[in-house]
Amino acid sequence: MRDFLSRRRFLETTVCYAGLSAILQGCGSGETTGNGPPIVVVPTPAPTPPSTPTPPSGEVITIAFAGSSSTEQYLSLYSGSLSNPSVTVSSDGINFTSLNMGAFGKSSGDKIAKETGRHVRFVRGGIGGTTLDQWASDTSLQRAALVQKIRAAGGVSIILIQIGRNDAATLLITNQESQENKLTRLISLIRTESSSPEAFVFIGGSQDILNSSPMQRLQLGWQRLAEVNVASRVFNTRYAYSTYDLKTFDQVHQTEESQILSGMRFANQVISLYQTTPEQRGPRIIRTTSVSQNYTDIEISHAGGTDIFPARNINGFRISLENEIDEISILSAERRGPTTVRVGHEARGNRRVRLSYAITNDVSDENCLRDNSDARLPAEPYASALF
């Protein structure tokens, strides 16, 4: 069954999220803002899918990892917690042994096994330094190697894909749409070539880029928005977790503590799938409203939490001009209620601007926007339409 996010209709002075237009049914017209006529964007409607997917069957959950160095390290770096005999790993899809390294894999596998009562098998597929461009190409050696392992394993229940950060770092990305197409193509090819058409896909958010240039930051934003968008509209696909708030040891790769945190985020998503409970996702920005020349409000939809924090000095917001490179200064970002943040900024005058969140690597670990759930999940990447 297809799994999509629910759609909403938003009224009045609304700017809809361009990067996620596929999940918004439409924006209505209404009162004028303090700046004049209402700002309204009407995206293309998407078909309404069933709300609950069918979890994979069987007593064993086989999970293949696809991507670059992060997914490689998830099953190889740090000793993490005690090994669980119900959690195994394979480098060829044939020989499975106890998972003794990889804090992400050990923490997520242990939690999944205990809460679902199933054995968990991981299939290694991450290859450091690779790009989405390589993985999605017709002659991809990386994809071919993973497909061979999946077929040897007799298929997989789940595929975790985290790939695309290196495309931005090496300036390979043309635009957001091109990354969406490549990611969608990769999902389809892995399923088809491995004879696993029903495999459930989770997409992990791309990590930061060290000392990035303006163009690298722009392309990283396209990549992160593509990840969220594809997860919202592709058959049996979900957004797994964000990584921008996690501490790293080299400004790119996660520390042991961070691998455990991201592993638990992944585990909670897998468990929600098998137990047919709501997704464990962070806050999602669903509406942007221009209040005046100097203030813009954002409205948030909660999945697991009921409120947001911190109350003030929230960072990670950006207001860019039409060329996507130049920007106007953010002066403040404060909580106005459990689902509202007011962003103060320099007057935008008659310039058309776009408000975004967490699509570049300038979000601090301590002051990013989070919910108040037990997991304290960070808000998902977002970009409004021009207004």
Contacts in CASP RR format, 6 or more apart in sequence:
PFRMAT RR
TARGET T0000
AUTHOR 0000-0000-0000
METHOD contacts of the structure
MODEL  1
MRDFLSRRRFLETTVCYAGLSAILQGCGSGETTGNGPPIVVVPTPAPTPP
STPTPPSGEVITIAFAGSSSTEQYLSLYSGSLSNPSVTVSSDGINFTSLN
MGAFGKSSGDKIAKETGRHVRFVRGGIGGTTLDQWASDTSLQRAALVQKI
RAAGGVSIILIQIGRNDAATLLITNQESQENKLTRLISLIRTESSSPEAF
VFIGGSQDILNSSPMQRLQLGWQRLAEVNVASRVFNTRYAYSTYDLKTFD
QVHQTEESQILSGMRFANQVISLYQTTPEQRGPRIIRTTSVSQNYTDIEI
SHAGGTDIFPARNINGFRISLENEIDEISILSAERRGPTTVRVGHEARGN
RRVRLSYAITNDVSDENCLRDNSDARLPAEPYASALF
1 49 0 8 1.000
1 50 0 8 1.000
1 52 0 8 1.000
1 53 0 8 1.000
1 54 0 8 1.000
1 236 0 8 1.000
2 49 0 8 1.000
2 50 0 8 1.000
2 53 0 8 1.000
2 235 0 8 1.000
2 236 0 8 1.000
3 49 0 8 1.000
3 50 0 8 1.000
3 52 0 8 1.000
3 53 0 8 1.000
3 235 0 8 1.000
3 236 0 8 1.000
3 237 0 8 1.000
3 238 0 8 1.000
4 23 0 8 1.000
4 46 0 8 1.000
4 48 0 8 1.000
4 49 0 8 1.000
4 232 0 8 1.000
4 233 0 8 1.000
5 23 0 8 1.000
5 232 0 8 1.000
6 23 0 8 1.000
6 51 0 8 1.000
7 23 0 8 1.000
7 24 0 8 1.000
7 25 0 8 1.000
7 45 0 8 1.000
7 46 0 8 1.000
7 48 0 8 1.000
8 24 0 8 1.000
8 25 0 8 1.000
8 286 0 8 1.000
8 301 0 8 1.000
9 25 0 8 1.000
9 26 0 8 1.000
9 27 0 8 1.000
9 28 0 8 1.000
10 16 0 8 1.000
10 24 0 8 1.000
10 26 0 8 1.000
10 27 0 8 1.000
10 28 0 8 1.000
10 286 0 8 1.000
10 287 0 8 1.000
11 27 0 8 1.000
11 28 0 8 1.000
11 29 0 8 1.000
11 30 0 8 1.000
12 28 0 8 1.000
12 29 0 8 1.000
12 30 0 8 1.000
12 31 0 8 1.000
12 38 0 8 1.000
12 289 0 8 1.000
13 30 0 8 1.000
13 31 0 8 1.000
13 32 0 8 1.000
13 33 0 8 1.000
13 38 0 8 1.000
13 39 0 8 1.000
13 289 0 8 1.000
13 290 0 8 1.000
14 27 0 8 1.000
14 28 0 8 1.000
14 38 0 8 1.000
14 39 0 8 1.000
14 40 0 8 1.000
14 41 0 8 1.000
14 287 0 8 1.000
14 288 0 8 1.000
14 289 0 8 1.000
15 27 0 8 1.000
15 39 0 8 1.000
15 41 0 8 1.000
15 287 0 8 1.000
15 288 0 8 1.000
15 289 0 8 1.000
15 290 0 8 1.000
15 355 0 8 1.000
15 384 0 8 1.000
15 385 0 8 1.000
15 387 0 8 1.000
16 24 0 8 1.000
16 26 0 8 1.000
16 27 0 8 1.000
16 41 0 8 1.000
16 42 0 8 1.000
16 43 0 8 1.000
16 287 0 8 1.000
16 288 0 8 1.000
16 384 0 8 1.000
16 385 0 8 1.000
17 24 0 8 1.000
17 285 0 8 1.000
17 286 0 8 1.000
17 288 0 8 1.000
17 382 0 8 1.000
17 383 0 8 1.000
17 384 0 8 1.000
17 385 0 8 1.000
18 41 0 8 1.000
18 43 0 8 1.000
18 354 0 8 1.000
18 383 0 8 1.000
18 384 0 8 1.000
18 385 0 8 1.000
19 176 0 8 1.000
19 225 0 8 1.000
19 228 0 8 1.000
19 229 0 8 1.000
19 382 0 8 1.000
19 383 0 8 1.000
20 225 0 8 1.000
20 228 0 8 1.000
20 229 0 8 1.000
20 232 0 8 1.000
20 382 0 8 1.000
21 43 0 8 1.000
21 44 0 8 1.000
22 43 0 8 1.000
22 44 0 8 1.000
22 46 0 8 1.000
22 229 0 8 1.000
22 232 0 8 1.000
22 233 0 8 1.000
23 46 0 8 1.000
23 232 0 8 1.000
23 233 0 8 1.000
24 43 0 8 1.000
24 286 0 8 1.000
25 45 0 8 1.000
25 46 0 8 1.000
26 42 0 8 1.000
26 43 0 8 1.000
26 45 0 8 1.000
27 40 0 8 1.000
27 41 0 8 1.000
27 42 0 8 1.000
27 43 0 8 1.000
28 40 0 8 1.000
28 42 0 8 1.000
29 38 0 8 1.000
29 40 0 8 1.000
30 38 0 8 1.000
30 40 0 8 1.000
31 38 0 8 1.000
32 38 0 8 1.000
33 39 0 8 1.000
33 289 0 8 1.000
33 290 0 8 1.000
33 291 0 8 1.000
33 292 0 8 1.000
34 290 0 8 1.000
34 291 0 8 1.000
34 292 0 8 1.000
35 290 0 8 1.000
35 292 0 8 1.000
35 293 0 8 1.000
39 290 0 8 1.000
39 387 0 8 1.000
41 385 0 8 1.000
46 233 0 8 1.000
52 276 0 8 1.000
53 200 0 8 1.000
53 236 0 8 1.000
53 273 0 8 1.000
55 200 0 8 1.000
55 273 0 8 1.000
55 274 0 8 1.000
55 276 0 8 1.000
56 157 0 8 1.000
56 158 0 8 1.000
56 198 0 8 1.000
56 199 0 8 1.000
56 200 0 8 1.000
56 274 0 8 1.000
58 118 0 8 1.000
58 157 0 8 1.000
59 118 0 8 1.000
59 119 0 8 1.000
60 118 0 8 1.000
60 119 0 8 1.000
60 120 0 8 1.000
60 121 0 8 1.000
60 157 0 8 1.000
61 112 0 8 1.000
61 116 0 8 1.000
61 118 0 8 1.000
61 119 0 8 1.000
61 120 0 8 1.000
61 121 0 8 1.000
61 157 0 8 1.000
61 158 0 8 1.000
61 270 0 8 1.000
61 274 0 8 1.000
62 121 0 8 1.000
62 122 0 8 1.000
62 123 0 8 1.000
62 153 0 8 1.000
62 154 0 8 1.000
62 155 0 8 1.000
62 156 0 8 1.000
62 157 0 8 1.000
62 158 0 8 1.000
63 120 0 8 1.000
63 121 0 8 1.000
63 122 0 8 1.000
63 123 0 8 1.000
63 156 0 8 1.000
63 157 0 8 1.000
63 158 0 8 1.000
63 159 0 8 1.000
63 160 0 8 1.000
63 270 0 8 1.000
64 122 0 8 1.000
64 123 0 8 1.000
64 125 0 8 1.000
64 146 0 8 1.000
64 149 0 8 1.000
64 150 0 8 1.000
64 153 0 8 1.000
64 156 0 8 1.000
64 158 0 8 1.000
64 159 0 8 1.000
64 160 0 8 1.000
64 199 0 8 1.000
65 71 0 8 1.000
65 72 0 8 1.000
65 74 0 8 1.000
65 75 0 8 1.000
65 122 0 8 1.000
65 123 0 8 1.000
65 124 0 8 1.000
65 125 0 8 1.000
65 126 0 8 1.000
65 159 0 8 1.000
65 160 0 8 1.000
65 162 0 8 1.000
66 125 0 8 1.000
66 126 0 8 1.000
66 135 0 8 1.000
66 142 0 8 1.000
66 143 0 8 1.000
66 146 0 8 1.000
66 159 0 8 1.000
66 160 0 8 1.000
66 161 0 8 1.000
66 162 0 8 1.000
66 163 0 8 1.000
66 186 0 8 1.000
66 190 0 8 1.000
67 125 0 8 1.000
67 126 0 8 1.000
67 127 0 8 1.000
67 128 0 8 1.000
67 130 0 8 1.000
67 135 0 8 1.000
67 142 0 8 1.000
67 161 0 8 1.000
67 162 0 8 1.000
67 163 0 8 1.000
68 126 0 8 1.000
68 127 0 8 1.000
68 128 0 8 1.000
68 129 0 8 1.000
68 130 0 8 1.000
68 131 0 8 1.000
68 162 0 8 1.000
68 163 0 8 1.000
68 164 0 8 1.000
68 165 0 8 1.000
68 166 0 8 1.000
69 126 0 8 1.000
69 128 0 8 1.000
69 129 0 8 1.000
69 252 0 8 1.000
69 253 0 8 1.000
70 162 0 8 1.000
70 165 0 8 1.000
70 207 0 8 1.000
70 243 0 8 1.000
70 253 0 8 1.000
70 254 0 8 1.000
71 125 0 8 1.000
71 126 0 8 1.000
71 160 0 8 1.000
71 161 0 8 1.000
71 162 0 8 1.000
71 163 0 8 1.000
72 124 0 8 1.000
72 125 0 8 1.000
72 126 0 8 1.000
72 127 0 8 1.000
72 128 0 8 1.000
73 102 0 8 1.000
73 104 0 8 1.000
73 253 0 8 1.000
73 254 0 8 1.000
73 259 0 8 1.000
74 102 0 8 1.000
74 103 0 8 1.000
74 104 0 8 1.000
74 105 0 8 1.000
74 259 0 8 1.000
74 263 0 8 1.000
75 89 0 8 1.000
75 99 0 8 1.000
75 101 0 8 1.000
75 102 0 8 1.000
75 104 0 8 1.000
75 105 0 8 1.000
75 122 0 8 1.000
75 124 0 8 1.000
76 101 0 8 1.000
76 102 0 8 1.000
76 124 0 8 1.000
77 101 0 8 1.000
77 102 0 8 1.000
77 103 0 8 1.000
77 253 0 8 1.000
77 256 0 8 1.000
77 259 0 8 1.000
78 101 0 8 1.000
78 102 0 8 1.000
78 103 0 8 1.000
78 256 0 8 1.000
78 259 0 8 1.000
79 100 0 8 1.000
79 101 0 8 1.000
79 102 0 8 1.000
79 103 0 8 1.000
79 106 0 8 1.000
80 102 0 8 1.000
80 103 0 8 1.000
80 106 0 8 1.000
80 107 0 8 1.000
80 256 0 8 1.000
80 259 0 8 1.000
80 260 0 8 1.000
81 103 0 8 1.000
81 106 0 8 1.000
81 107 0 8 1.000
81 110 0 8 1.000
81 260 0 8 1.000
82 110 0 8 1.000
83 98 0 8 1.000
83 99 0 8 1.000
83 100 0 8 1.000
83 106 0 8 1.000
84 99 0 8 1.000
84 106 0 8 1.000
84 109 0 8 1.000
84 110 0 8 1.000
84 113 0 8 1.000
84 114 0 8 1.000
85 98 0 8 1.000
86 113 0 8 1.000
86 117 0 8 1.000
86 118 0 8 1.000
86 119 0 8 1.000
86 120 0 8 1.000
87 98 0 8 1.000
87 99 0 8 1.000
87 105 0 8 1.000
87 106 0 8 1.000
87 109 0 8 1.000
87 110 0 8 1.000
87 113 0 8 1.000
87 119 0 8 1.000
87 120 0 8 1.000
87 121 0 8 1.000
87 122 0 8 1.000
88 96 0 8 1.000
88 97 0 8 1.000
88 98 0 8 1.000
88 99 0 8 1.000
88 119 0 8 1.000
88 120 0 8 1.000
88 121 0 8 1.000
88 122 0 8 1.000
89 96 0 8 1.000
89 97 0 8 1.000
89 98 0 8 1.000
89 99 0 8 1.000
89 121 0 8 1.000
89 122 0 8 1.000
89 123 0 8 1.000
89 124 0 8 1.000
90 96 0 8 1.000
90 97 0 8 1.000
90 121 0 8 1.000
90 122 0 8 1.000
90 123 0 8 1.000
90 124 0 8 1.000
90 149 0 8 1.000
90 153 0 8 1.000
91 124 0 8 1.000
91 149 0 8 1.000
92 149 0 8 1.000
92 152 0 8 1.000
93 123 0 8 1.000
93 149 0 8 1.000
93 150 0 8 1.000
93 152 0 8 1.000
93 153 0 8 1.000
94 152 0 8 1.000
94 153 0 8 1.000
96 121 0 8 1.000
99 105 0 8 1.000
99 106 0 8 1.000
99 109 0 8 1.000
99 122 0 8 1.000
100 106 0 8 1.000
102 259 0 8 1.000
103 256 0 8 1.000
103 259 0 8 1.000
103 260 0 8 1.000
103 263 0 8 1.000
104 254 0 8 1.000
104 259 0 8 1.000
104 260 0 8 1.000
104 262 0 8 1.000
104 263 0 8 1.000
104 266 0 8 1.000
105 122 0 8 1.000
105 259 0 8 1.000
105 263 0 8 1.000
107 259 0 8 1.000
107 260 0 8 1.000
107 263 0 8 1.000
107 264 0 8 1.000
107 267 0 8 1.000
108 263 0 8 1.000
108 264 0 8 1.000
108 266 0 8 1.000
108 267 0 8 1.000
108 270 0 8 1.000
109 120 0 8 1.000
109 122 0 8 1.000
109 267 0 8 1.000
111 264 0 8 1.000
111 267 0 8 1.000
111 268 0 8 1.000
111 271 0 8 1.000
112 118 0 8 1.000
112 120 0 8 1.000
112 267 0 8 1.000
112 270 0 8 1.000
112 271 0 8 1.000
113 119 0 8 1.000
113 120 0 8 1.000
115 267 0 8 1.000
115 271 0 8 1.000
115 275 0 8 1.000
116 270 0 8 1.000
116 271 0 8 1.000
116 274 0 8 1.000
116 275 0 8 1.000
118 274 0 8 1.000
121 153 0 8 1.000
123 146 0 8 1.000
123 149 0 8 1.000
123 150 0 8 1.000
123 153 0 8 1.000
123 156 0 8 1.000
124 149 0 8 1.000
125 142 0 8 1.000
125 145 0 8 1.000
125 146 0 8 1.000
125 149 0 8 1.000
126 142 0 8 1.000
126 146 0 8 1.000
127 142 0 8 1.000
127 145 0 8 1.000
129 166 0 8 1.000
130 142 0 8 1.000
130 163 0 8 1.000
130 166 0 8 1.000
131 163 0 8 1.000
131 164 0 8 1.000
131 166 0 8 1.000
131 167 0 8 1.000
131 170 0 8 1.000
131 172 0 8 1.000
132 163 0 8 1.000
132 164 0 8 1.000
132 166 0 8 1.000
132 167 0 8 1.000
132 179 0 8 1.000
132 182 0 8 1.000
132 183 0 8 1.000
132 186 0 8 1.000
132 223 0 8 1.000
133 167 0 8 1.000
133 172 0 8 1.000
133 182 0 8 1.000
134 140 0 8 1.000
134 141 0 8 1.000
134 142 0 8 1.000
135 142 0 8 1.000
135 143 0 8 1.000
135 163 0 8 1.000
135 186 0 8 1.000
136 143 0 8 1.000
136 182 0 8 1.000
136 183 0 8 1.000
136 185 0 8 1.000
136 186 0 8 1.000
136 189 0 8 1.000
143 186 0 8 1.000
143 189 0 8 1.000
143 190 0 8 1.000
143 193 0 8 1.000
144 193 0 8 1.000
146 190 0 8 1.000
146 194 0 8 1.000
147 190 0 8 1.000
147 193 0 8 1.000
147 194 0 8 1.000
150 156 0 8 1.000
150 190 0 8 1.000
150 194 0 8 1.000
150 196 0 8 1.000
151 194 0 8 1.000
151 195 0 8 1.000
155 194 0 8 1.000
155 195 0 8 1.000
155 196 0 8 1.000
155 199 0 8 1.000
156 194 0 8 1.000
156 196 0 8 1.000
156 199 0 8 1.000
157 199 0 8 1.000
157 200 0 8 1.000
158 199 0 8 1.000
158 200 0 8 1.000
158 201 0 8 1.000
158 202 0 8 1.000
158 270 0 8 1.000
159 187 0 8 1.000
159 190 0 8 1.000
159 191 0 8 1.000
159 196 0 8 1.000
159 199 0 8 1.000
159 200 0 8 1.000
159 201 0 8 1.000
159 202 0 8 1.000
160 201 0 8 1.000
160 202 0 8 1.000
160 204 0 8 1.000
160 240 0 8 1.000
160 266 0 8 1.000
161 183 0 8 1.000
161 186 0 8 1.000
161 187 0 8 1.000
161 201 0 8 1.000
161 202 0 8 1.000
161 203 0 8 1.000
161 204 0 8 1.000
162 203 0 8 1.000
162 204 0 8 1.000
162 205 0 8 1.000
162 206 0 8 1.000
162 240 0 8 1.000
162 243 0 8 1.000
163 183 0 8 1.000
163 186 0 8 1.000
163 206 0 8 1.000
164 179 0 8 1.000
164 206 0 8 1.000
164 223 0 8 1.000
165 206 0 8 1.000
165 207 0 8 1.000
165 208 0 8 1.000
165 209 0 8 1.000
165 220 0 8 1.000
165 223 0 8 1.000
165 252 0 8 1.000
167 173 0 8 1.000
167 179 0 8 1.000
167 219 0 8 1.000
167 223 0 8 1.000
168 206 0 8 1.000
168 209 0 8 1.000
168 216 0 8 1.000
168 219 0 8 1.000
168 220 0 8 1.000
168 221 0 8 1.000
168 222 0 8 1.000
168 223 0 8 1.000
169 209 0 8 1.000
169 212 0 8 1.000
169 216 0 8 1.000
169 220 0 8 1.000
171 215 0 8 1.000
171 216 0 8 1.000
171 219 0 8 1.000
172 219 0 8 1.000
173 179 0 8 1.000
173 219 0 8 1.000
173 222 0 8 1.000
173 223 0 8 1.000
175 222 0 8 1.000
176 221 0 8 1.000
176 222 0 8 1.000
176 225 0 8 1.000
176 226 0 8 1.000
176 229 0 8 1.000
179 222 0 8 1.000
179 223 0 8 1.000
179 226 0 8 1.000
180 226 0 8 1.000
180 229 0 8 1.000
180 230 0 8 1.000
183 203 0 8 1.000
183 226 0 8 1.000
183 227 0 8 1.000
183 230 0 8 1.000
184 230 0 8 1.000
184 234 0 8 1.000
187 201 0 8 1.000
187 230 0 8 1.000
187 234 0 8 1.000
187 237 0 8 1.000
190 196 0 8 1.000
190 199 0 8 1.000
191 197 0 8 1.000
191 198 0 8 1.000
191 199 0 8 1.000
191 201 0 8 1.000
198 236 0 8 1.000
199 236 0 8 1.000
200 236 0 8 1.000
200 237 0 8 1.000
200 238 0 8 1.000
200 273 0 8 1.000
201 234 0 8 1.000
201 236 0 8 1.000
201 237 0 8 1.000
201 238 0 8 1.000
202 237 0 8 1.000
202 238 0 8 1.000
202 239 0 8 1.000
202 240 0 8 1.000
202 266 0 8 1.000
202 269 0 8 1.000
202 270 0 8 1.000
203 227 0 8 1.000
203 230 0 8 1.000
203 231 0 8 1.000
203 237 0 8 1.000
203 238 0 8 1.000
203 239 0 8 1.000
203 240 0 8 1.000
204 227 0 8 1.000
204 239 0 8 1.000
204 240 0 8 1.000
204 241 0 8 1.000
204 242 0 8 1.000
204 243 0 8 1.000
205 224 0 8 1.000
205 227 0 8 1.000
205 239 0 8 1.000
205 240 0 8 1.000
205 241 0 8 1.000
205 242 0 8 1.000
205 243 0 8 1.000
205 244 0 8 1.000
205 381 0 8 1.000
206 220 0 8 1.000
206 223 0 8 1.000
206 224 0 8 1.000
206 227 0 8 1.000
206 243 0 8 1.000
207 243 0 8 1.000
207 244 0 8 1.000
207 246 0 8 1.000
207 248 0 8 1.000
207 252 0 8 1.000
207 253 0 8 1.000
207 254 0 8 1.000
208 220 0 8 1.000
208 243 0 8 1.000
208 244 0 8 1.000
208 248 0 8 1.000
208 251 0 8 1.000
208 252 0 8 1.000
208 361 0 8 1.000
209 216 0 8 1.000
209 217 0 8 1.000
209 220 0 8 1.000
209 252 0 8 1.000
209 361 0 8 1.000
210 250 0 8 1.000
210 251 0 8 1.000
210 252 0 8 1.000
211 251 0 8 1.000
212 220 0 8 1.000
212 360 0 8 1.000
212 361 0 8 1.000
214 325 0 8 1.000
215 325 0 8 1.000
217 360 0 8 1.000
217 361 0 8 1.000
217 362 0 8 1.000
218 324 0 8 1.000
218 325 0 8 1.000
218 360 0 8 1.000
220 359 0 8 1.000
220 360 0 8 1.000
220 361 0 8 1.000
221 356 0 8 1.000
221 359 0 8 1.000
221 360 0 8 1.000
221 381 0 8 1.000
221 383 0 8 1.000
222 359 0 8 1.000
224 244 0 8 1.000
224 358 0 8 1.000
224 359 0 8 1.000
224 381 0 8 1.000
225 359 0 8 1.000
225 381 0 8 1.000
225 382 0 8 1.000
225 383 0 8 1.000
227 239 0 8 1.000
227 381 0 8 1.000
228 239 0 8 1.000
228 380 0 8 1.000
228 381 0 8 1.000
228 382 0 8 1.000
230 237 0 8 1.000
231 237 0 8 1.000
231 238 0 8 1.000
231 239 0 8 1.000
232 239 0 8 1.000
238 269 0 8 1.000
238 273 0 8 1.000
238 279 0 8 1.000
239 281 0 8 1.000
239 380 0 8 1.000
240 265 0 8 1.000
240 266 0 8 1.000
240 269 0 8 1.000
241 262 0 8 1.000
241 263 0 8 1.000
241 265 0 8 1.000
241 266 0 8 1.000
241 269 0 8 1.000
242 282 0 8 1.000
242 358 0 8 1.000
242 377 0 8 1.000
242 378 0 8 1.000
242 379 0 8 1.000
242 380 0 8 1.000
242 381 0 8 1.000
243 254 0 8 1.000
243 262 0 8 1.000
244 358 0 8 1.000
244 361 0 8 1.000
244 363 0 8 1.000
244 368 0 8 1.000
244 378 0 8 1.000
244 381 0 8 1.000
245 363 0 8 1.000
245 365 0 8 1.000
245 368 0 8 1.000
245 370 0 8 1.000
245 378 0 8 1.000
246 254 0 8 1.000
246 255 0 8 1.000
246 258 0 8 1.000
246 261 0 8 1.000
246 262 0 8 1.000
246 365 0 8 1.000
247 254 0 8 1.000
247 255 0 8 1.000
247 257 0 8 1.000
247 258 0 8 1.000
247 365 0 8 1.000
248 254 0 8 1.000
248 255 0 8 1.000
248 258 0 8 1.000
249 255 0 8 1.000
254 262 0 8 1.000
264 375 0 8 1.000
265 280 0 8 1.000
265 375 0 8 1.000
265 377 0 8 1.000
268 280 0 8 1.000
268 375 0 8 1.000
269 279 0 8 1.000
269 280 0 8 1.000
269 281 0 8 1.000
271 277 0 8 1.000
272 278 0 8 1.000
272 279 0 8 1.000
272 280 0 8 1.000
278 303 0 8 1.000
278 304 0 8 1.000
279 303 0 8 1.000
280 303 0 8 1.000
280 304 0 8 1.000
280 375 0 8 1.000
280 377 0 8 1.000
281 303 0 8 1.000
281 304 0 8 1.000
281 377 0 8 1.000
281 380 0 8 1.000
282 302 0 8 1.000
282 303 0 8 1.000
282 304 0 8 1.000
282 305 0 8 1.000
282 370 0 8 1.000
282 371 0 8 1.000
282 373 0 8 1.000
282 377 0 8 1.000
282 378 0 8 1.000
282 379 0 8 1.000
282 380 0 8 1.000
283 300 0 8 1.000
283 301 0 8 1.000
283 302 0 8 1.000
283 303 0 8 1.000
283 305 0 8 1.000
283 308 0 8 1.000
283 369 0 8 1.000
283 370 0 8 1.000
283 371 0 8 1.000
283 377 0 8 1.000
283 378 0 8 1.000
283 379 0 8 1.000
283 380 0 8 1.000
284 300 0 8 1.000
284 301 0 8 1.000
284 303 0 8 1.000
284 379 0 8 1.000
284 380 0 8 1.000
284 382 0 8 1.000
285 298 0 8 1.000
285 299 0 8 1.000
285 300 0 8 1.000
285 301 0 8 1.000
285 357 0 8 1.000
285 379 0 8 1.000
285 380 0 8 1.000
285 382 0 8 1.000
286 299 0 8 1.000
286 300 0 8 1.000
286 301 0 8 1.000
287 298 0 8 1.000
287 299 0 8 1.000
288 296 0 8 1.000
288 297 0 8 1.000
288 298 0 8 1.000
288 299 0 8 1.000
288 355 0 8 1.000
288 384 0 8 1.000
288 387 0 8 1.000
289 296 0 8 1.000
289 297 0 8 1.000
289 298 0 8 1.000
289 299 0 8 1.000
290 296 0 8 1.000
290 387 0 8 1.000
291 297 0 8 1.000
291 342 0 8 1.000
293 347 0 8 1.000
293 348 0 8 1.000
293 349 0 8 1.000
294 331 0 8 1.000
294 344 0 8 1.000
294 345 0 8 1.000
294 346 0 8 1.000
294 347 0 8 1.000
295 342 0 8 1.000
295 343 0 8 1.000
295 344 0 8 1.000
295 345 0 8 1.000
296 319 0 8 1.000
296 342 0 8 1.000
296 343 0 8 1.000
296 344 0 8 1.000
296 345 0 8 1.000
296 355 0 8 1.000
297 336 0 8 1.000
297 340 0 8 1.000
297 341 0 8 1.000
297 342 0 8 1.000
297 343 0 8 1.000
298 340 0 8 1.000
298 341 0 8 1.000
298 343 0 8 1.000
298 355 0 8 1.000
298 357 0 8 1.000
299 339 0 8 1.000
299 340 0 8 1.000
300 308 0 8 1.000
300 339 0 8 1.000
300 340 0 8 1.000
300 341 0 8 1.000
300 379 0 8 1.000
301 339 0 8 1.000
302 338 0 8 1.000
302 339 0 8 1.000
302 371 0 8 1.000
303 371 0 8 1.000
303 377 0 8 1.000
304 371 0 8 1.000
304 373 0 8 1.000
304 377 0 8 1.000
305 371 0 8 1.000
305 372 0 8 1.000
305 373 0 8 1.000
306 338 0 8 1.000
306 371 0 8 1.000
306 372 0 8 1.000
307 337 0 8 1.000
307 338 0 8 1.000
307 371 0 8 1.000
307 372 0 8 1.000
308 335 0 8 1.000
308 337 0 8 1.000
308 338 0 8 1.000
308 339 0 8 1.000
308 341 0 8 1.000
308 369 0 8 1.000
308 370 0 8 1.000
308 371 0 8 1.000
308 372 0 8 1.000
308 379 0 8 1.000
309 335 0 8 1.000
309 370 0 8 1.000
309 371 0 8 1.000
309 372 0 8 1.000
310 335 0 8 1.000
310 367 0 8 1.000
310 370 0 8 1.000
311 334 0 8 1.000
311 335 0 8 1.000
312 332 0 8 1.000
312 333 0 8 1.000
312 334 0 8 1.000
312 335 0 8 1.000
313 332 0 8 1.000
313 333 0 8 1.000
313 334 0 8 1.000
313 367 0 8 1.000
314 333 0 8 1.000
314 334 0 8 1.000
314 335 0 8 1.000
314 341 0 8 1.000
314 367 0 8 1.000
314 368 0 8 1.000
314 369 0 8 1.000
315 333 0 8 1.000
315 362 0 8 1.000
315 363 0 8 1.000
315 364 0 8 1.000
315 367 0 8 1.000
315 368 0 8 1.000
316 333 0 8 1.000
316 357 0 8 1.000
316 358 0 8 1.000
316 360 0 8 1.000
316 362 0 8 1.000
316 363 0 8 1.000
316 364 0 8 1.000
316 368 0 8 1.000
316 369 0 8 1.000
317 330 0 8 1.000
317 333 0 8 1.000
317 343 0 8 1.000
317 355 0 8 1.000
317 356 0 8 1.000
317 357 0 8 1.000
318 327 0 8 1.000
318 330 0 8 1.000
318 355 0 8 1.000
318 356 0 8 1.000
318 357 0 8 1.000
318 359 0 8 1.000
318 360 0 8 1.000
318 362 0 8 1.000
319 327 0 8 1.000
319 328 0 8 1.000
319 330 0 8 1.000
319 343 0 8 1.000
319 345 0 8 1.000
319 348 0 8 1.000
319 353 0 8 1.000
319 354 0 8 1.000
319 355 0 8 1.000
319 356 0 8 1.000
320 326 0 8 1.000
320 327 0 8 1.000
320 353 0 8 1.000
320 354 0 8 1.000
320 356 0 8 1.000
321 327 0 8 1.000
321 328 0 8 1.000
321 351 0 8 1.000
321 352 0 8 1.000
321 353 0 8 1.000
321 354 0 8 1.000
322 351 0 8 1.000
322 352 0 8 1.000
322 353 0 8 1.000
322 354 0 8 1.000
322 386 0 8 1.000
324 354 0 8 1.000
328 345 0 8 1.000
328 346 0 8 1.000
328 348 0 8 1.000
328 351 0 8 1.000
328 353 0 8 1.000
329 345 0 8 1.000
329 346 0 8 1.000
330 343 0 8 1.000
330 344 0 8 1.000
330 345 0 8 1.000
331 344 0 8 1.000
331 345 0 8 1.000
331 346 0 8 1.000
332 342 0 8 1.000
332 343 0 8 1.000
332 344 0 8 1.000
333 341 0 8 1.000
333 342 0 8 1.000
333 343 0 8 1.000
333 344 0 8 1.000
334 341 0 8 1.000
334 342 0 8 1.000
335 341 0 8 1.000
336 342 0 8 1.000
341 369 0 8 1.000
343 355 0 8 1.000
352 386 0 8 1.000
352 387 0 8 1.000
353 386 0 8 1.000
353 387 0 8 1.000
354 383 0 8 1.000
354 384 0 8 1.000
354 385 0 8 1.000
354 386 0 8 1.000
354 387 0 8 1.000
355 383 0 8 1.000
355 384 0 8 1.000
355 387 0 8 1.000
356 381 0 8 1.000
356 382 0 8 1.000
356 383 0 8 1.000
356 384 0 8 1.000
357 369 0 8 1.000
357 379 0 8 1.000
357 381 0 8 1.000
357 382 0 8 1.000
357 383 0 8 1.000
358 368 0 8 1.000
358 369 0 8 1.000
358 378 0 8 1.000
358 379 0 8 1.000
358 380 0 8 1.000
358 381 0 8 1.000
358 382 0 8 1.000
359 381 0 8 1.000
359 382 0 8 1.000
359 383 0 8 1.000
368 378 0 8 1.000
368 379 0 8 1.000
369 378 0 8 1.000
369 379 0 8 1.000
370 376 0 8 1.000
370 377 0 8 1.000
370 378 0 8 1.000
370 379 0 8 1.000
371 377 0 8 1.000
371 379 0 8 1.000
END
